Amino acid sequence: MFSVEEYIIGWAVYLVAVIGLLAVFWRMTRSIPWLHFRQSLRLVVAALLLLPATIEAMPIYWAPAWVKGLLHLIFTGVEGFWPVGRSLIIGVLFTLIVYLVLLIVVHFYQQKRQPKT
C-alpha cells in the first residue's frame, strides 16, 4: 500500500484536478439561462467528484466514490456497484435537499426584508 505521504500527495493532486474540472464545468454551464438548474447541475457534479468512499482493504484510506463505483462496476458487475452507488445517490440527494432548503430560506428572508406597500 501507499505511505501516508504518498496518500496525501495523491489526494492533493486529485483535489487540484477537481478544482480545475469544476472551473471548466462552471465556465461551460455559464450559458445555461435557468439559474436554479445551472446551480443544481454544478452542485451535482461537485458532489459526484468530491464524495469519498472507504477502501475495503484498508478502511483508514479513502478514495473518490465515483472511481470506486466505476471499478466495482467493471470488475464485479452491477451487484458490486450498488453499495457505492447508493452512497453516491444519497450524497447527491442530500446536496440537492440542502440547496433547496437554502433557496427557501433565502426566498423568505428576501420577502421579509422588502418593504410592504
Secondary structure, 3 states (H helix, E strand, C coil): CCCHHHHHHHHHHHHHHHHHHHHHHHHHHHHCCCHHHHHHHHHHHHHHHHCEEECCCCCCCEEEHHHHHHHHHHHHCHHHHHHHHHHHHHHHHHHHHHHHHHHHHHHHHHHHHCCCC
